[in-house]
Amino acid sequence: MASLSVAIAFGVRLLLVLLFLPFSALDKILNFKGAVGQARQAVHATGPATLLILIGLGVEIGMSLCILTGFADRAAAFVLAGYCGVTALLWKQFWAPGDFWAGGKGRELFWDFLKNFALAGGFLLITFGTGAGTVENFFADPLASSHPYAVQTTP
């Protein structure tokens, strides 16, 4: 039963980061020029757009690996939650096209916007835990591991 518990814990974490590692990170690597072009929609200059993509790549790979391994996973999940929120605000601006009720791009972006925030909620569950009694653990030691693969035995 312990093996199943560890496999489920890993699988849940893998599902949370799967969007970033490997898919989004790989897309940024293989289509770097296109990624910079997309970032230019928010910052309008190539230098800062390139920097944003490199930072995003580091966040997607580094934080995902921390979540999967359990190394400083709470802090990593907190960073990825923020990353989801920031990317939603910068690139999923459903209010910008002005065609929300007409079923155009604004409506499509709305669902992507909400998905980003829903994913952020999943990461915040890793950060703070699933109940009020575990929130304090993050503030006491934000860089500590949540020990996701430790199996507790009951007497």
C-alpha positions as CSV (number, residue, x, y, z in Angstrom):
1,M,0.0,0.0,0.0
2,A,2.9,2.4,0.7
3,S,4.1,2.1,-3.0
4,L,0.6,3.0,-4.2
5,S,0.5,6.0,-1.9
6,V,3.8,7.2,-3.2
7,A,2.8,6.6,-6.8
8,I,-0.5,8.6,-6.3
9,A,1.4,11.5,-4.6
10,F,3.9,11.6,-7.4
11,G,1.1,11.3,-10.1
12,V,-0.9,14.1,-8.6
13,R,2.2,16.4,-8.6
14,L,3.0,15.3,-12.1
15,L,-0.4,16.3,-13.3
16,L,0.0,19.7,-11.8
17,V,3.4,20.4,-13.5
18,L,2.8,18.5,-16.7
19,L,1.7,21.7,-18.5
20,F,5.1,23.3,-17.7
21,L,7.5,20.4,-17.7
22,P,7.9,19.2,-20.3
23,F,5.4,20.8,-22.6
24,S,5.6,24.6,-22.2
25,A,9.3,24.5,-21.4
26,L,10.0,22.4,-24.5
27,D,7.8,24.7,-26.6
28,K,9.8,27.7,-25.4
29,I,13.1,25.9,-26.3
30,L,12.0,24.6,-29.7
31,N,10.2,27.7,-30.7
32,F,12.2,30.3,-28.8
33,K,11.7,33.0,-31.5
34,G,7.9,32.5,-31.4
35,A,7.9,32.6,-27.6
36,V,9.8,35.9,-27.7
37,G,7.2,37.2,-30.2
38,Q,4.4,36.3,-27.9
39,A,6.2,38.0,-25.0
40,R,6.6,41.1,-27.1
41,Q,2.8,41.5,-27.0
42,A,3.2,42.4,-23.3
43,V,6.5,44.3,-23.2
44,H,6.9,45.5,-26.9
45,A,10.7,45.3,-26.9
46,T,12.8,42.3,-27.9
47,G,15.3,42.5,-25.0
48,P,12.9,42.5,-22.2
49,A,10.7,39.9,-24.0
50,T,13.7,37.6,-24.3
51,L,14.5,38.1,-20.6
52,L,10.8,37.2,-19.7
53,I,11.0,34.0,-21.7
54,L,14.3,33.0,-20.1
55,I,12.9,33.7,-16.7
56,G,9.7,31.8,-17.5
57,L,11.8,28.9,-18.8
58,G,13.7,28.8,-15.5
59,V,10.6,29.0,-13.5
60,E,8.8,26.3,-15.4
61,I,11.8,23.8,-15.3
62,G,13.2,24.7,-11.8
63,M,9.9,25.0,-9.9
64,S,8.4,21.9,-11.6
65,L,11.5,19.8,-10.6
66,C,11.2,21.1,-7.0
67,I,7.6,20.1,-6.8
68,L,8.3,16.7,-8.3
69,T,11.2,16.0,-6.0
70,G,9.8,17.6,-2.9
71,F,12.8,19.9,-2.5
72,A,11.5,23.3,-1.2
73,D,8.3,22.3,-2.9
74,R,6.1,24.7,-0.9
75,A,8.1,27.7,-2.1
76,A,8.2,26.3,-5.6
77,A,4.5,25.8,-5.7
78,F,4.0,29.4,-4.4
79,V,6.2,30.7,-7.2
80,L,4.3,28.7,-9.8
81,A,1.0,29.9,-8.4
82,G,2.2,33.5,-8.9
83,Y,3.5,32.6,-12.4
84,C,0.1,31.3,-13.3
85,G,-1.6,34.5,-12.1
86,V,0.9,36.8,-13.8
87,T,0.7,34.9,-17.1
88,A,-3.1,35.0,-17.0
89,L,-3.1,38.8,-16.5
90,L,-0.5,39.4,-19.2
91,W,-1.5,37.0,-21.9
92,K,-5.1,35.9,-21.2
93,Q,-6.7,39.3,-21.2
94,F,-10.2,38.3,-22.1
95,W,-11.5,41.8,-21.6
96,A,-9.2,43.3,-24.3
97,P,-10.8,42.1,-27.5
98,G,-14.2,43.5,-26.5
99,D,-16.1,40.6,-28.2
100,F,-16.8,38.5,-25.1
101,W,-20.5,38.1,-25.6
102,A,-20.2,37.6,-29.3
103,G,-18.3,34.3,-28.8
104,G,-15.0,35.6,-30.2
105,K,-11.4,35.6,-28.9
106,G,-12.4,37.2,-25.6
107,R,-14.6,34.3,-24.6
108,E,-11.9,31.8,-25.5
109,L,-9.3,33.8,-23.4
110,F,-11.8,33.9,-20.5
111,W,-11.6,30.1,-20.1
112,D,-7.8,30.1,-20.4
113,F,-7.7,32.9,-17.8
114,L,-9.8,30.9,-15.3
115,K,-7.8,27.7,-16.0
116,N,-4.6,29.6,-15.0
117,F,-6.2,30.6,-11.7
118,A,-7.5,27.1,-11.1
119,L,-4.0,25.7,-11.6
120,A,-2.7,28.4,-9.2
121,G,-5.2,27.1,-6.7
122,G,-3.7,23.6,-7.1
123,F,-0.2,24.9,-6.5
124,L,-1.4,26.8,-3.4
125,L,-2.7,23.5,-2.0
126,I,0.9,22.3,-2.0
127,T,2.1,25.6,-0.6
128,F,-0.4,25.9,2.3
129,G,-1.8,22.4,2.7
130,T,-5.4,21.3,2.5
131,G,-6.6,22.7,5.8
132,A,-6.4,25.7,8.1
133,G,-4.1,23.7,10.5
134,T,-1.3,23.4,7.8
135,V,-1.1,27.0,6.6
136,E,1.2,27.9,9.5
137,N,3.8,25.4,8.3
138,F,4.6,27.5,5.2
139,F,5.1,30.7,7.2
140,A,7.2,29.0,9.8
141,D,9.6,27.6,7.2
142,P,8.8,28.5,3.6
143,L,11.8,26.6,2.1
144,A,11.1,23.4,3.9
145,S,9.9,20.3,2.1
146,S,6.4,19.1,2.6
147,H,7.9,15.5,2.4
148,P,5.3,14.4,-0.2
149,Y,6.6,10.9,-0.4
150,A,6.8,10.1,3.3
151,V,4.4,7.4,4.2
152,Q,3.0,7.7,7.8
153,T,2.1,4.5,9.6
154,T,-0.7,4.5,12.1
155,P,-0.2,2.4,15.2
